[in-house]
């Protein structure tokens, strides 16, 4: 068996290693591109008038540390958290409404275009295939597709903010129980 034989374990291992290295190289290139896009989006892509970094800072509510739990700290953080949950809930509801409106408008535009195409073939002996009619009807909707994509991104962004704040609320509830349990134990001792 020669070293160049394709059944040689060393050759197979070398080919596998080469394939793995190529895959890792592509993954790193993809990661670098993703990080560049992410950095650009974080600072310059505006959602409802602010960048994602600005919204992150705006909704960044620091929960008190376990060793610094006081009724005053908890009340202060709870008030901020309630305000943030209400505001993010409003923005999320607004994003949903806008997305649904764009989707409805896009569907109506598609339906009108489809009906117009079908009507234009009314005198013909044979209609084109449904897939062809759909493709032709969707041809003028590229701007709407982009608007739907942007609206969906906004909706998902606000959903993630609402979910994060809700998680913080749950942690705050746990902290409240820890504090009251500790106070109770201290008073019983």
N, CA and C of each residue as an Amber inpcrd file, in Angstrom:
protein
   567
   0.8550000  -1.1640000   0.0000000   0.0000000   0.0000000   0.0000000
   0.9040000   1.2310000   0.0000000   0.7000000   2.1090000  -0.9630000
   1.5210000   3.3210000  -1.0450000   0.8870000   4.4430000  -0.2330000
   1.6800000   5.4990000   0.0060000   1.1900000   6.6280000   0.7760000
   0.1140000   7.3930000   0.0310000   0.0940000   7.3040000  -1.2950000
  -0.8810000   8.0140000  -2.1090000  -2.1490000   7.2110000  -2.3420000
  -2.1900000   6.0020000  -1.8450000  -3.3620000   5.1460000  -2.0130000
  -4.5470000   5.7620000  -1.2640000  -5.7200000   5.8430000  -1.9170000
  -6.8850000   6.4860000  -1.3050000  -7.4350000   5.6900000  -0.1260000
  -6.9940000   4.4370000   0.0310000  -7.4600000   3.6510000   1.1790000
  -6.4870000   3.7220000   2.3490000  -5.3810000   4.4010000   2.1490000
  -4.3900000   4.5570000   3.2060000  -4.9890000   5.4310000   4.3110000
  -4.9970000   4.9600000   5.5710000  -5.5830000   5.7330000   6.6760000
  -4.9710000   7.1220000   6.8180000  -3.7080000   7.2680000   6.5500000
  -3.0520000   8.5770000   6.6630000  -3.5980000   9.5270000   5.6020000
  -3.8150000   9.0240000   4.3790000  -4.3610000   9.8460000   3.3030000
  -5.7950000  10.2540000   3.6210000  -6.5880000   9.3220000   4.1380000
  -7.9790000   9.6190000   4.4840000  -8.0230000  10.6610000   5.5950000
  -7.1830000  10.4840000   6.6240000  -7.1280000  11.4240000   7.7240000
  -6.7210000  12.8040000   7.2260000  -5.7740000  12.8580000   6.3380000
  -5.3110000  14.1180000   5.7790000  -6.4190000  14.8000000   4.9780000
  -7.1730000  14.0310000   4.2100000  -8.2780000  14.5830000   3.4270000
  -9.3780000  15.0860000   4.3590000  -9.6760000  14.3320000   5.4100000
 -10.6800000  14.7640000   6.3900000 -10.2370000  16.0400000   7.0840000
  -8.9570000  16.1030000   7.4450000  -8.4240000  17.2920000   8.1150000
  -8.4860000  18.4980000   7.1780000  -8.1810000  18.2760000   5.9230000
  -8.2410000  19.3570000   4.9360000  -9.6720000  19.8640000   4.7840000
 -10.6190000  18.9450000   4.7180000 -12.0330000  19.3340000   4.6110000
 -12.4810000  20.0780000   5.8640000 -12.0520000  19.6090000   7.0260000
 -12.4020000  20.2770000   8.2850000 -11.8010000  21.6750000   8.3390000
 -10.5490000  21.8050000   7.9140000  -9.9050000  23.1300000   7.9010000
 -10.6310000  24.0870000   6.9660000 -11.0510000  23.5880000   5.8210000
 -11.7870000  24.4260000   4.8660000 -13.1250000  24.8690000   5.4510000
 -13.8010000  23.9520000   6.1210000 -15.0750000  24.2910000   6.7580000
 -14.8760000  25.3490000   7.8500000 -13.8510000  25.1740000   8.6680000
 -13.5530000  26.1410000   9.7370000 -13.2280000  27.5060000   9.1250000
 -12.5030000  27.5240000   8.0390000 -12.1500000  28.7770000   7.3550000
 -13.4210000  29.5000000   6.8780000 -14.3660000  28.7530000   6.3180000
 -15.6250000  29.3360000   5.8570000 -16.4680000  29.8250000   7.0330000
 -16.4860000  29.0460000   8.1160000 -17.2350000  29.4620000   9.3050000
 -16.6760000  30.7600000   9.8810000 -15.3430000  30.8660000   9.9320000
 -14.7230000  32.0880000  10.4470000 -15.0450000  33.2860000   9.5580000
 -15.0250000  33.0820000   8.2510000 -15.3620000  34.1710000   7.3240000
 -16.8130000  34.6020000   7.5250000 -17.7020000  33.6350000   7.6910000
 -19.1090000  33.9400000   7.9500000 -19.2940000  34.6530000   9.2780000
 -18.5660000  34.2100000  10.2890000 -18.6310000  34.8490000  11.6130000
 -18.1560000  36.2900000  11.5300000 -17.0560000  36.5290000  10.8100000
 -16.5460000  37.8920000  10.6690000 -17.5520000  38.7950000   9.9570000
 -18.1890000  38.2810000   8.9180000 -19.2040000  39.0540000   8.2030000
 -20.3990000  39.3220000   9.1160000 -20.8350000  38.3170000   9.8490000
 -21.9600000  38.4860000  10.7760000 -21.6390000  39.5410000  11.8260000
 -20.4240000  39.5250000  12.3690000 -20.0330000  40.5080000  13.3820000
 -19.9960000  41.9160000  12.8020000 -19.5310000  42.0600000  11.5740000
 -19.5020000  43.3660000  10.9110000 -20.9260000  43.8850000  10.6930000
 -21.7900000  43.0290000  10.2000000 -23.1890000  43.4090000   9.9820000
 -23.8430000  43.7450000  11.3180000 -23.6000000  42.9260000  12.3250000
 -24.1870000  43.1420000  13.6460000 -23.7430000  44.4780000  14.2270000
 -22.4630000  44.7740000  14.1270000 -21.9320000  46.0380000  14.6500000
 -22.5630000  47.2250000  13.9270000 -22.6970000  47.1260000  12.6220000
 -23.3000000  48.1960000  11.8440000 -24.7690000  48.3660000  12.2000000
 -25.4990000  47.2530000  12.2960000 -26.9120000  47.3180000  12.6630000
 -27.0970000  47.8920000  14.0680000 -26.2570000  47.4580000  15.0020000
 -26.3710000  47.9300000  16.3830000 -26.2960000  49.4480000  16.4740000
 -25.4280000  50.0500000  15.6720000 -25.2050000  51.4870000  15.8130000
 -25.9860000  52.3410000  14.8190000 -26.3590000  51.8000000  13.6670000
 -26.9580000  52.6780000  12.6620000 -28.3530000  52.2770000  12.1790000
 -28.8180000  51.0870000  12.4910000 -30.1530000  50.6520000  12.0610000
 -31.1600000  51.1420000  13.0870000 -32.0160000  52.0610000  12.6860000
 -32.9660000  52.6550000  13.6160000 -34.2640000  51.8670000  13.6770000
 -34.7170000  51.6560000  14.8950000 -36.0220000  51.0510000  15.1530000
 -36.7920000  52.0670000  15.9810000 -37.8710000  52.5710000  15.4180000
 -38.6850000  53.5770000  16.0850000 -37.8440000  54.7400000  16.6150000
 -36.9250000  55.2030000  15.7730000 -36.1720000  56.4230000  16.0620000
 -34.8890000  56.2680000  16.8460000 -34.5690000  55.0790000  17.3040000
 -33.3400000  54.8650000  18.0680000 -32.6090000  53.6400000  17.5380000
 -31.2890000  53.6490000  17.7160000 -30.5070000  52.4630000  17.3470000
 -30.7310000  51.3790000  18.3940000 -30.3370000  50.1660000  18.0530000
 -30.4930000  49.0600000  18.9990000 -29.6590000  49.3030000  20.2610000
 -28.4940000  49.9230000  20.1070000 -27.6580000  50.2380000  21.2650000
 -28.3820000  51.2420000  22.1630000 -29.0040000  52.2440000  21.5630000
 -29.7360000  53.2350000  22.3580000 -30.9140000  52.5930000  23.0920000
 -31.6380000  51.7010000  22.4010000 -32.7480000  51.0180000  23.0800000
 -32.2250000  50.1280000  24.1920000 -31.1140000  49.4400000  23.9550000
 -30.5360000  48.5760000  24.9920000 -30.2020000  49.4010000  26.2350000
 -29.5560000  50.5440000  26.0220000 -29.2130000  51.4090000  27.1500000
 -30.4680000  51.9600000  27.8300000 -31.4650000  52.2990000  27.0350000
 -32.7060000  52.8650000  27.5600000 -33.4430000  51.8690000  28.4610000
 -33.4920000  50.6100000  28.0450000 -34.2170000  49.5820000  28.7960000
 -33.3170000  48.7720000  29.7310000 -32.0830000  49.2190000  29.9190000
 -31.1470000  48.4940000  30.7760000 -31.4550000  48.8180000  32.2330000
 -32.1660000  47.9410000  32.8780000 -32.5570000  48.1240000  34.2760000
 -31.7210000  47.1710000  35.1200000 -30.9280000  47.7510000  35.9890000
 -30.0550000  46.9480000  36.8470000 -30.8500000  46.4550000  38.0520000
 -30.8830000  45.1530000  38.2130000 -31.5330000  44.5630000  39.3840000
 -30.5680000  44.6210000  40.5560000 -31.0860000  44.8410000  41.7730000
 -30.1800000  44.9060000  42.9230000 -29.5170000  43.5550000  43.1760000
 -28.2970000  43.6280000  43.6670000 -27.5690000  42.4080000  44.0280000
 -28.2030000  41.8000000  45.2780000 -28.0580000  40.5090000  45.4170000
 -28.6760000  39.7890000  46.5310000 -28.2180000  40.3540000  47.8830000
 -26.9690000  40.8070000  47.9670000 -26.4740000  41.3280000  49.2400000
 -26.9110000  42.7730000  49.5030000 -27.6400000  43.3690000  48.5520000
 -28.0860000  44.7530000  48.7030000 -29.6050000  44.8610000  48.5540000
 -30.3270000  43.8630000  49.0290000 -31.7790000  43.8720000  48.9070000
 -32.4010000  44.6550000  50.0580000 -33.1000000  45.7010000  49.6930000
 -33.8600000  46.4650000  50.6800000 -35.2280000  46.7330000  50.0780000
 -36.2230000  46.9630000  50.9120000 -37.5450000  47.2760000  50.3590000
 -37.5110000  48.5010000  49.4300000 -36.6840000  49.4890000  49.7730000
 -36.5790000  50.6960000  48.9510000 -35.9770000  50.3850000  47.5750000
 -34.8930000  49.5850000  47.5690000 -34.2620000  49.1960000  46.2920000
 -35.2470000  48.4380000  45.4130000 -35.9290000  47.4900000  46.0250000
 -36.8790000  46.6850000  45.2590000 -38.0280000  47.5380000  44.7220000
 -38.5350000  48.4560000  45.5250000 -39.6370000  49.3160000  45.0810000
 -39.1980000  50.2120000  43.9340000 -38.0030000  50.7610000  44.0360000
 -37.4820000  51.6420000  42.9800000 -37.3070000  50.8860000  41.6620000
 -36.6680000  49.7280000  41.7420000 -36.4450000  48.9210000  40.5340000
 -37.7760000  48.4230000  39.9730000 -38.6930000  48.0450000  40.8490000
 -40.0010000  47.5610000  40.4090000 -40.7460000  48.6490000  39.6300000
 -40.6910000  49.8880000  40.1080000 -41.3560000  50.9950000  39.4100000
 -40.7430000  51.2070000  38.0270000 -39.4070000  51.1920000  37.9430000
 -38.7330000  51.3540000  36.6420000 -39.0980000  50.2060000  35.7060000
 -39.1080000  49.0120000  36.2540000 -39.4090000  47.8270000  35.4450000
 -40.8500000  47.8630000  34.9310000 -41.7830000  48.2610000  35.7790000
 -43.1920000  48.3650000  35.3440000 -43.3400000  49.3930000  34.2150000
 -42.6740000  50.5320000  34.3610000 -42.7150000  51.5520000  33.3040000
 -42.1340000  51.0070000  31.9980000 -41.0110000  50.3140000  32.1080000
 -40.3540000  49.7660000  30.9160000 -41.2150000  48.6940000  30.2500000
 -41.8430000  47.8530000  31.0600000 -42.7210000  46.8060000  30.5060000
 -43.9040000  47.4440000  29.7890000 -44.4930000  48.4640000  30.3820000
 -45.6200000  49.1550000  29.7330000 -45.1960000  49.8010000  28.4230000
 -44.0630000  50.4890000  28.4430000 -43.6170000  51.1690000  27.2290000
 -43.2430000  50.1720000  26.1330000 -42.4970000  49.1400000  26.4850000
 -42.1070000  48.1540000  25.4640000 -43.3290000  47.4070000  24.9430000
 -44.3150000  47.1900000  25.8060000 -45.5630000  46.5530000  25.3620000
 -46.2880000  47.4130000  24.3420000 -46.2870000  48.7310000  24.5750000
 -46.8770000  49.6520000  23.5970000 -46.1520000  49.5610000  22.2610000
 -44.8060000  49.6420000  22.3020000 -44.0290000  49.5900000  21.0570000
 -44.2410000  48.2570000  20.3370000 -44.3320000  47.1700000  21.0950000
 -44.5540000  45.8600000  20.4880000 -45.9300000  45.8000000  19.8220000
 -46.9500000  46.2900000  20.5200000 -48.3030000  46.3030000  19.9390000
 -48.3410000  47.1470000  18.6710000 -47.6740000  48.2810000  18.7110000
 -47.6040000  49.1600000  17.5400000 -46.9110000  48.4520000  16.3750000
 -45.8190000  47.7560000  16.6700000 -45.0810000  47.0340000  15.6220000
 -45.9480000  45.9470000  14.9970000 -46.7130000  45.2450000  15.8280000
 -47.6100000  44.2020000  15.3210000 -48.6580000  44.8180000  14.3940000
 -49.2470000  45.9190000  14.8160000 -50.2650000  46.5920000  14.0050000
 -49.6990000  47.0180000  12.6540000 -48.5260000  47.6030000  12.6640000
 -47.9010000  48.0470000  11.4120000 -47.5960000  46.8550000  10.5170000
 -47.0310000  45.7950000  11.0970000 -46.7200000  44.5990000  10.2990000
 -47.9780000  44.0110000   9.6750000 -49.0460000  43.9010000  10.4760000
 -50.2950000  43.3440000   9.9510000 -50.8760000  44.2310000   8.8450000
 -50.7560000  45.5330000   9.0070000 -51.2650000  46.4600000   7.9910000
 -50.5010000  46.3020000   6.6830000 -49.1930000  46.2010000   6.7810000
 -48.3670000  46.0230000   5.5710000 -48.6980000  44.6890000   4.9070000
 -48.8160000  43.6360000   5.7090000 -49.1520000  42.3200000   5.1540000
 -50.5240000  42.3530000   4.4680000 -51.4950000  43.0030000   5.0870000
 -52.8330000  43.0990000   4.4850000 -52.7770000  43.8530000   3.1630000
 -52.0580000  44.9820000   3.1830000 -51.9210000  45.7620000   1.9490000
 -51.2250000  44.9780000   0.8500000 -50.1960000  44.2410000   1.2230000
 -49.4710000  43.4300000   0.2400000 -50.3640000  42.3370000  -0.3190000
 -51.1580000  41.7110000   0.5470000 -52.0620000  40.6520000   0.0890000
 -53.1210000  41.2230000  -0.8510000 -53.6600000  42.3830000  -0.5060000
 -54.6570000  43.0200000  -1.3810000 -54.0440000  43.3680000  -2.7320000
 -52.8270000  43.8910000  -2.7170000 -52.1480000  44.2380000  -3.9690000
 -51.9370000  42.9800000  -4.8120000 -51.5000000  41.9010000  -4.1620000
 -51.2940000  40.6410000  -4.8740000 -52.6140000  40.1370000  -5.4530000
 -53.6690000  40.1390000  -4.6230000 -54.9760000  39.6580000  -5.0860000
 -55.4750000  40.4590000  -6.2770000 -55.3170000  41.7900000  -6.2180000
 -55.7370000  42.6450000  -7.3380000 -54.9410000  42.3330000  -8.5960000
 -53.6160000  42.1870000  -8.4520000 -52.7620000  41.8870000  -9.6050000
 -53.1150000  40.5240000 -10.1920000 -53.3710000  39.5520000  -9.3160000
 -53.7200000  38.2070000  -9.7760000 -55.0480000  38.2410000 -10.5360000
 -56.0370000  38.9250000  -9.9620000 -57.3550000  39.0220000 -10.6190000
 -57.2430000  39.7360000 -11.9560000 -56.4260000  40.7780000 -12.0230000
 -56.2290000  41.5140000 -13.2780000 -55.5900000  40.6150000 -14.3330000
 -54.5980000  39.8340000 -13.9250000 -53.9570000  38.9140000 -14.8730000
 -54.9380000  37.8590000 -15.3760000 -55.7020000  37.2830000 -14.4820000
 -56.6810000  36.2680000 -14.8810000 -57.6980000  36.8830000 -15.8350000
 -58.1520000  38.0930000 -15.5240000 -59.1360000  38.7710000 -16.3820000
 -58.5480000  39.0740000 -17.7540000 -57.2650000  39.3890000 -17.8010000
 -56.6490000  39.7050000 -19.0930000 -56.5860000  38.4850000 -20.0110000
 -56.6640000  37.2990000 -19.4400000 -56.6550000  36.0750000 -20.2320000
 -58.0660000  35.5260000 -20.4460000 -59.0840000  36.3020000 -20.1140000
 -60.4590000  35.7930000 -20.1890000 -60.8600000  35.3870000 -21.6080000
 -60.3500000  36.0480000 -22.6250000 -60.6880000  35.6910000 -24.0030000
 -59.8010000  34.5920000 -24.5690000 -58.7290000  34.2820000 -23.8730000
 -57.7980000  33.2590000 -24.3600000 -58.3780000  31.8740000 -24.1200000
 -57.9480000  30.9500000 -24.9340000 -58.4550000  29.5930000 -24.8010000
 -57.8680000  28.8770000 -23.5860000 -56.6920000  29.3260000 -23.1380000
 -56.0470000  28.6400000 -22.0240000 -55.3200000  29.6560000 -21.1390000
 -55.5330000  29.5150000 -19.8280000 -54.8300000  30.3490000 -18.8520000
 -53.4220000  29.8010000 -18.6280000 -52.4590000  30.6850000 -18.3370000
 -51.1350000  30.1750000 -17.9400000 -51.2620000  29.4070000 -16.6180000
 -50.2470000  28.6690000 -16.2920000 -50.2440000  27.9000000 -15.0470000
 -50.3850000  28.8440000 -13.8550000 -51.0110000  28.3240000 -12.7970000
 -51.2210000  29.1450000 -11.6040000 -49.8960000  29.6860000 -11.0610000
 -48.8490000  28.8700000 -11.0870000 -47.5420000  29.3010000 -10.5880000
 -47.0300000  30.4860000 -11.4000000 -47.2290000  30.4550000 -12.6990000
 -46.8110000  31.5580000 -13.5640000 -47.5950000  32.8190000 -13.2190000
 -48.9030000  32.6880000 -13.0320000 -49.7270000  33.8390000 -12.6720000
 -49.3000000  34.4070000 -11.3110000 -48.9980000  33.5370000 -10.3630000
 -48.5460000  33.9880000  -9.0340000 -47.2220000  34.7470000  -9.1470000
 -46.2940000  34.2010000  -9.9270000 -44.9940000  34.8490000 -10.0980000
 -45.1580000  36.2240000 -10.7220000 -45.9980000  36.3230000 -11.7390000
 -46.2530000  37.6130000 -12.3840000 -46.9360000  38.5890000 -11.4140000
 -47.8310000  38.0980000 -10.5970000 -48.5420000  38.9430000  -9.6310000
 -47.6160000  39.4600000  -8.5400000 -46.6380000  38.6560000  -8.1750000
 -45.7040000  39.0440000  -7.1150000 -44.5790000  39.9280000  -7.6190000
 -44.4210000  40.0340000  -8.9350000 -43.2800000  40.7410000  -9.5220000
 -43.1750000  42.1860000  -9.0580000 -44.2740000  42.8750000  -8.8790000
 -44.2330000  44.2800000  -8.4810000 -44.2310000  44.4620000  -6.9760000
 -44.1410000  43.4000000  -6.2250000 -44.2320000  43.4900000  -4.7710000
 -42.9060000  43.4610000  -4.0480000 -41.7790000  43.6820000  -4.7380000
 -40.4780000  43.5980000  -4.0780000 -40.3410000  44.6270000  -2.9610000
 -40.8170000  45.8510000  -3.1740000 -40.7700000  46.8690000  -2.1330000
 -41.5970000  46.4620000  -0.9320000 -42.7390000  45.8400000  -1.1980000
 -43.5850000  45.3820000  -0.1010000 -42.9300000  44.2290000   0.6590000
 -42.2300000  43.3620000  -0.0610000 -41.5290000  42.2630000   0.6150000
 -40.4840000  42.8300000   1.5750000 -39.7850000  43.8510000   1.1310000
 -38.7890000  44.4840000   1.9850000 -39.4490000  45.1550000   3.1890000
 -40.5800000  45.8020000   2.9630000 -41.3120000  46.4430000   4.0600000
 -41.8100000  45.4030000   5.0610000 -42.2960000  44.2780000   4.5610000
 -42.7560000  43.2010000   5.4520000 -41.5810000  42.6580000   6.2600000
 -40.4600000  42.4690000   5.6050000 -39.2720000  41.9650000   6.2970000
 -38.8310000  42.9260000   7.3970000 -38.8280000  44.2090000   7.0960000
 -38.4450000  45.2170000   8.0870000 -39.4410000  45.2430000   9.2360000
 -40.7240000  45.1750000   8.9150000 -41.7600000  45.1760000   9.9550000
 -41.6520000  43.9380000  10.8430000 -41.3550000  42.8030000  10.2380000
 -41.1840000  41.5700000  11.0080000 -39.9830000  41.6840000  11.9430000
 -38.8970000  42.2660000  11.4490000 -37.7100000  42.4770000  12.2720000
 -38.0460000  43.3670000  13.4610000 -38.7890000  44.4420000  13.2230000
 -39.1820000  45.3590000  14.2950000 -40.0470000  44.6270000  15.3290000
 -41.0010000  43.8380000  14.8460000 -41.8900000  43.1080000  15.7550000
 -41.0950000  42.1320000  16.6220000 -40.1690000  41.4090000  16.0030000
 -39.3450000  40.4580000  16.7560000 -38.4420000  41.1800000  17.7510000
 -37.9260000  42.3460000  17.3700000 -37.0920000  43.1380000  18.2720000
 -37.8780000  43.5020000  19.5240000 -39.0870000  44.0370000  19.3300000
 -39.8880000  44.4480000  20.4840000 -40.3430000  43.2430000  21.3060000
 -40.6110000  42.1260000  20.6450000 -40.9740000  40.9130000  21.3910000
 -39.8200000  40.4950000  22.3000000 -38.5910000  40.5920000  21.7890000
 -37.4350000  40.2010000  22.5990000 -37.2410000  41.1560000  23.7780000
 -37.5180000  42.4410000  23.5740000 -37.4230000  43.4090000  24.6740000
 -38.4680000  43.0660000  25.7460000 -39.7040000  42.8290000  25.3190000
 -40.7780000  42.4820000  26.2600000 -40.4100000  41.2120000  27.0280000
 -39.9170000  40.2050000  26.3230000 -39.5380000  38.9430000  26.9790000
 -38.4080000  39.1440000  27.9890000 -37.4100000  39.9520000  27.6180000
 -36.2870000  40.2150000  28.5240000 -36.7600000  40.9310000  29.7760000
 -37.6000000  41.9330000  29.5930000 -38.1170000  42.6580000  30.7550000
 -38.9900000  41.7570000  31.6300000 -39.7480000  40.8730000  30.9980000
 -40.5620000  39.9310000  31.7720000 -39.6730000  38.9840000  32.5740000
 -38.5700000  38.5580000  31.9920000 -37.6200000  37.7070000  32.7310000
 -37.0400000  38.4640000  33.9140000 -36.7310000  39.7390000  33.7200000
 -36.2190000  40.5470000  34.8230000 -37.2710000  40.6800000  35.9270000
 -38.5270000  40.8240000  35.5250000 -39.6100000  40.9320000  36.5000000
 -39.6680000  39.6620000  37.3580000 -39.5060000  38.5060000  36.7200000
 -39.5360000  37.2450000  37.4600000 -38.3620000  37.1430000  38.4350000
 -37.1960000  37.6000000  37.9990000 -36.0290000  37.5920000  38.8880000
 -36.2720000  38.5350000  40.0630000 -36.8650000  39.6890000  39.7810000
 -37.1650000  40.6460000  40.8520000 -38.1440000  40.0410000  41.8650000
 -39.1270000  39.3000000  41.3730000 -40.0580000  38.6140000  42.2820000
 -39.3200000  37.6250000  43.1700000 -38.3900000  36.8970000  42.5810000
 -37.6010000  35.9480000  43.3780000 -36.7680000  36.6770000  44.4130000
 -36.1900000  37.8120000  44.0270000 -35.3980000  38.5930000  44.9730000
 -36.2750000  39.1030000  46.1220000 -37.4910000  39.5090000  45.7820000
 -38.4180000  39.9860000  46.8070000 -38.6990000  38.8660000  47.8170000
 -38.9400000  37.6540000  47.3170000 -39.2020000  36.5290000  48.2180000
 -37.9750000  36.2030000  49.0700000 -36.8060000  36.2940000  48.4880000
 -35.5730000  36.0410000  49.2470000 -35.4500000  37.0630000  50.3760000
 -35.6870000  38.3400000  50.0320000 -35.5540000  39.3830000  51.0310000
 -36.5620000  39.1970000  52.1700000 -37.8230000  38.9610000  51.8260000
 -38.8380000  38.8160000  52.8590000 -38.6310000  37.5510000  53.6930000
 -38.1620000  36.5020000  53.0610000 -37.8550000  35.2840000  53.8030000
 -36.7080000  35.5530000  54.7880000 -35.6830000  36.2530000  54.3230000
 -34.5580000  36.5840000  55.1950000 -34.9990000  37.4860000  56.3410000
 -35.8320000  38.4740000  56.0410000 -36.3310000  39.3610000  57.1010000
 -37.1330000  38.5710000  58.1310000 -37.9470000  37.6630000  57.6510000
 -38.7670000  36.8400000  58.5580000 -37.8860000  35.9610000  59.4390000
 -36.8620000  35.3480000  58.8170000 -35.9520000  34.5120000  59.5900000
 -35.1940000  35.3380000  60.6190000 -34.8050000  36.5490000  60.2350000
 -34.0640000  37.4200000  61.1500000 -34.9310000  37.8390000  62.3420000
 -36.2180000  38.1020000  62.0850000 -37.0990000  38.5350000  63.1700000
 -37.4790000  37.3710000  64.0800000 -37.4820000  36.1540000  63.5590000
 -37.8100000  34.9790000  64.3690000 -36.6320000  34.5250000  65.2100000
 -35.4400000  34.9000000  64.8060000 -34.2340000  34.4420000  65.5210000
 -33.9540000  35.2310000  66.7620000
